[in-house]
């Protein structure tokens, strides 16, 4: 719900079509009204209440923002306004209930730097949204470098006081945990609060609440009560930072802006920023569907976790493109050892022939004479099993087995001495019989996990398990996101194609269109010129022989330098 902003010729451009996408309800006038009217007659009043922002006939000649009354609740088909309309309006014109009517503009020297509100006529960086124009143009002469940010604000403010207990008091405030607000003061804000910081509401009660820098986080430390009258306003999250000059060429904002300009289009009810984000993601999915391993998405020497003695399973990285097979994996290593060999699950299981494994179902304690496990059918009638607790191997002997697929029991465990249970064994601890320990040499992938064999021994316990793997392409959801492909221009073509099809072809996808053909050609070129796992095949020059096409020729000695002959 962040604003969509861009920069051009020392002007900040705010796309106000985006505000209509945030509408909470809409209705339409059922009767004409004269200018300076204090009420609206509408088709329905569902979700319309008191003290709310409305926009009538958006982007039309008589468009305007109005507010419904602070105390008079809509009734029947009538909405009472806080102030009279500026224009006459006619039956059929739409009325939208929108959450905001201002935008706050701020600047920072870097994407993560401290934000400073721009100097605006309304102060605190606030600029009134314009009902009659889909693009709000704000001239910005204050800075000539850095980044700009914007967030929507509702100017229906509510007075509050703050205490050094970090509790804010505001009678019947109506806020719930997770709401986002901004604060200002007529004189001095309470120490610990700032005008350009986004706050999340926490610990909300009828007349009090606290604020946090993160959703559900700890309360901001308020160290004095400030001076003058303090006011809070509902607001949105900040937009992604847009760099002075323009978006980076690989950013989603640049591609959207370029696409709209090339096609001589603008956002509307039919064509929205959210549409563009989703189309960009569709293009990214097509790219990765065509080729899983893109070098720019390789993660090398990634620590996937630590191996534990007695366990041969570790989860696949969540950002791997394919977590169910080995297709994303280039190499797996444990500690400072060489890479493991991949085996498909059938061959991996074959090397473990004779090994029995299950898990503890009920915690066992020292001196216990039984060990309750899951499936006991494969275990010998008597013998010993091994469990590993905190890196130590414990061998437990038994003389009998209660057979079950889900509630097996090893019986006849000594109460003390050799083969007894001498340590607490937690539920789900692995129980092994006839297993091998050492340096793992092979692995497989299934069920979202990497399995390796043999088990690590005491020398390798807690060693890092490293992986080289191909990551999933990062999806986008805002203008400031960057397409993380070297050939990001193919996504630009795909996005232009989808925009054109929606706006000029009634949404019907024409695969013969030039933009789609351009996308496919760039995608094919990117794959064709791609190195195999980042290595290029080199043809050796042996005995002055070289290869061209399918023929091997002997070098012409007369064409070589003396040092090469």
NORQUI-V33088 format. One line per field, one symbol per residue. phi: phi as a letter, one per 40 degrees, with the letter a starting at -180 (. if undefined). Layout:
# NORQUI-V33088
phi=???
This chain:
# NORQUI-V33088
phi=.ccbbabaffbcbbccdcccccdcaaaacbacbcdgcbbbbbcabdgcbbfbcbbbfdgccbcacbbcccbccdagbbbcccacccbcbbdhccbbcbcbbbbbbbbacacbcccbcccbccgfgcbccbccacbcbbcbccbbagbbbaacbccccbcabbbccgcbbadfcgcbdhcbbbbbacbbcddhbbcbccbbcbfcbdbbabbbcbcgccccccbacgagcbbbbcaccccccbcdhiccccccdccccccccccfbacaccbbccdccccdcdccccccccacbbdcbcbbfcccibcbdgbbbaccdccccbcbbccccbabbbgcccccccbcdccccccbdgcbaabcbbdbbdgcbbbcbccbcccccaiabbbbbfgbcbcbcababccacbacbcbgcdcagcgccbacbcdgccbbagcbbicdbaabbafgbcbbaccccccbdgccbbbbaccccccbaacccbccbccccccccccdcccccccbbfgccbccccccccdcccccccccccccfgbbcbccbbfgbabbgbbbbccccccccdccc
